[in-house]
Amino acid sequence: MTDRPRTRLYLDAPLGSGLPVALDGDRAHYLRAVLRLEPGARLLAFNGRDGEWLVEVTRLSKSGGEAACLERVRPQVPDNGPWLLFAPLKGGRTEYVVEKAVELGAGLLQPTYTRRGDVARVNLDRLRANAVEAAEQCERLSVPEVRDGQPLDRLLAGWDPGRILFVAAESGRAEPMVTAVTARKAQPAAFLVGPEGGFDARELDALNTLPFVVPVGLGPRVLRADTAGFAALAVWQALAGDWTRDGGDSRPPFRAD
């Protein structure tokens, strides 16, 4: 037995026994200049398809590097977390939403532009990099898709009615979150959280006419927009997600060759 390597990397390349894995310049620089690793160092790699693999660095240079797959240490498991649609926030809080939503098992992240939103565009590359870093850190086996920002009405027009959309409604008719999720936990789900100023009344009226929308309440306290998203994901995980599985460390004991 030996300790698990502390370094995990998301690599968008096939992983399999004996396969070489190319490391791009950024990855090689991170391993070489930041972590001070050398050829022979071992780390964990995942790609969202082939599980988690123990790999050994075979070459590092300024322009790139290479590693070799040694053995699989965790099989790939389905990742069916709920989607999170959220209004982008000011002051770096959008990046914070992405980071924590990845940790809480969101299956897809969709910045959503609403009438009262304060942010009209997002840095998609940065958000996707945040998602990768969060998945590496929290030991997920996949990185959720981060889509470019879209207006709410456009998203609703193209919505798959088979996926329930729970809307965090700060006013009007709404089911308690726990009741709503418990009754529909077998269905694909998404959560929609509005901006700091809340949804416009016209938006709520339009949402309430749609058969796939379920307005939900998050209790008597006023939550910040980012907190509301995290609360919704936590409720889902506790009632219908991977928090319902047996507790303890799901990672297998690590073994040396």
Secondary structure, 3 states (H helix, E strand, C coil): CCCCCCCEEECCCCCCCCCEEEECHHHHHHHHHHCCCCCCCEEEEECCCCCEEEEEEEEECCCCEEEEEEEEEECCCCCCCCEEEECCCCCCHHHHHHHHHHHCCCCEEEEEECCCCCCCCCCHHHHHHHHHHHHHHHCCCCCCEECCCEEHHHHHHCCCCCCEEEEECCCCCCEEHHHHHHHCCCCCEEEEECCCCCCCHHHHHHHHCCCCEEEEECCCCCCCHHHHHHHHHHHHHHHCCHHHCCCCCCCCCCCCC
